[in-house]
Amino acid sequence: MAVGEVVDSEVAETVDEMLRCGDYMIQKRGTHLRADLERFGTVEDGVLECKVHHWRFELATGRCLTSDEAEHRLRTEKIAPSAD
């Protein structure tokens, strides 16, 4: 993986970009070093993990399980279940 794939995304994407993750909309970039969670995130038991930096976030609340600092909270929003 090239370094630019993870951190050099500010030009192409806005800070507010969101993506669907099951029954949630979540911010696309991680709060630690802005890795693309659509590409590098995995979900297990309601917890999203960034596979680049191994930070973990609770989908229901956005709370970072890796750091106690409030600025690392992930923006999440519960939405209607997918029709898939």
C-alpha positions, 0 to 999 in steps of 0.5 A: 500500500502506498502512503498516499492511499491513506493520508493524501485524500484531502484534495479529492474528498470532503471532511463530511463524506459519509458511507453506508456501513450496515444499518449506519452511515459513518464518516468515510475517513478515520479520526486517527490518521484519516484512513479510508474506512470504506477500503480498510474498515471491517466490522464485527459485532457492531465494532468497526476496525481500521485495518491500517491503524487498528483503531476500533469504533463502536458503530452505535455511538461512534465512541473510539475504543482505542482512545479515550479522547473525545476528538476521536469519536467517529460520526455515525447515524443509525438508518433504516435496515438495508433491503439487501 
